[in-house]
Every structure is written in C-alpha cells, then in structure tokens.
Amino acid sequence: MSDETSHDRLTILEQAQLLHASTLRRHGDILDRHEERMAALAANLTALRQMQERQQGMLETLTTIAGQHQERMDALQQTLDAIKDMLGRGNGH
C-alpha cells in the first residue's frame, strides 16, 4: 500500500468521523427542540384544561341564572295575569 493511498483512506475516515459528529450534533439539536416544544405543548394543554374548567363553571352559573330568570318571569307573568283579571272584572269584583 502506498503512502498516498493510506493518506486518502485516513482522509476518508476523518471525513466520515466529522460527518458522523455533525449528524449527532444535528440530531441532538433536533431532540432538544423537540423536548422544548413538548414542554411548551404540555404547558398549553394545562392552560387549556384550566380554561375549560373555568368555562364549565361559568356555564353552570349561567344555567342557574337563566333558570332563576325564568322563574322570576313566570312569577311576573302570573302577577300580570292576576292584575289583568282584576281589571277585567271592573269595580264590581
């Protein structure tokens, strides 16, 4: 084997090692970004769950208020009907 052939093989080996090291760095960077994105996603999901719980609480409150409103409107309608009935009879009862 000539000295030049040995040098060419070493150069190829060195290039392969550099490429391999570069690939490992890139994969490491990709994994780091992936972990950061997963952490951000987990934080977003937690925030969304909290928002959902608050919205559920608000919906329950609004449903209660709507029911109370309907009860009051029904009572007012009964009062109005009674007044109309009394007015319709006139003074003679």
Secondary structure, 3 states (H helix, E strand, C coil): CCHHHHHHHHHHHHHHHHHHHHHHHHHHHHHHHHHHHHHHHHHHHHHHHHHHHHHHHHHHHHHHHHHHHHHHHHHHHHHHHHHHHHHHHHHHC
